[in-house]
Amino acid sequence: MFSYKNKKGVVYYLHKKGNLYFFSKKSEDALQTLPQGYVVVENERTGMPVLKKI
């Protein structure tokens, strides 16, 4: 399952619901890989990861 550890040390897991990708602290039903054509960037203020198209 795809996970991302932010600068604060919190681990987030990537999920998909419909056409929406989102990160959550829950690992259940997380995606196995990062979708092709995307990279993970981190919100500097909150530390929350988000997907960005390349």
Secondary structure, 3 states (H helix, E strand, C coil): CCEEECCCCCEEEEEEECCEEEEECCCCCCCCCCCCCEEEEECCCCCCEEEEEC
